[in-house]
Amino acid sequence: MLPALSAPDIATLYQARELLLGRGLAVLSAWALLNLVVSGYLVSRADRRYESYYFHGMNVGWGLVNAGLACWGVLHLHFTVPAGVHLADLFWEQRFNENLFLLNTGLDAAYVMTGFYLRAQSLATPLRPERLMGFGRSLWVQGGFLLAFDAVMWGLFHQQGNLLIGLLS
């Protein structure tokens, strides 16, 4: 059985989690915007015969996906504590967020490795190797950023979870 915490204590813990999520989503939004603006500009001036066209084109795609995920996340943030939130809800959300960022970290490592695979495949294909090279480089950049981002977010949520457990000890 979980010890009883007062409603203001639960509200403070809830808001700390939402603040951490909000800050993470702000970083992801900034990254998405940077990709959309910079690579959007550069892909419009790139030549299809070169790797840079495919690199920036894929970065724009990643920017759209990341912007969509960030918008979805922001829409689901709650800046006021909903009525009826219990300590068990905080633990469930804490575990969910930690597991989500840990899973994403593994996926991000797979993106980076896929980038290496595409770059290697570009050496063996006579048909538009620049496309595979550009896509591979984009996966390195995007996967590398997301790997660092998700690992840091997991670490921050894990630290927050340890603080939550410490309060109950």
Number of C-alpha atoms within 10 A of each C-alpha: 4 7 9 11 13 10 14 10 12 18 20 12 18 23 17 14 20 19 15 15 19 19 13 18 21 16 14 22 20 16 18 23 18 15 24 22 12 13 23 19 14 17 19 11 11 17 12 13 12 15 21 23 22 24 25 25 24 24 27 25 16 20 25 16 13 22 21 14 16 21 15 12 15 17 9 11 15 13 12 10 15 9 8 8 13 15 20 11 13 18 14 10 13 19 14 12 19 22 15 14 21 20 14 18 23 13 16 24 18 15 22 23 16 18 24 18 14 20 22 15 14 20 12 9 11 8 9 13 19 22 22 23 25 25 26 28 25 24 27 21 17 21 23 17 16 22 23 14 19 24 20 16 22 21 15 16 21 19 13 18 19 11 13 16 11 9 10 10 7
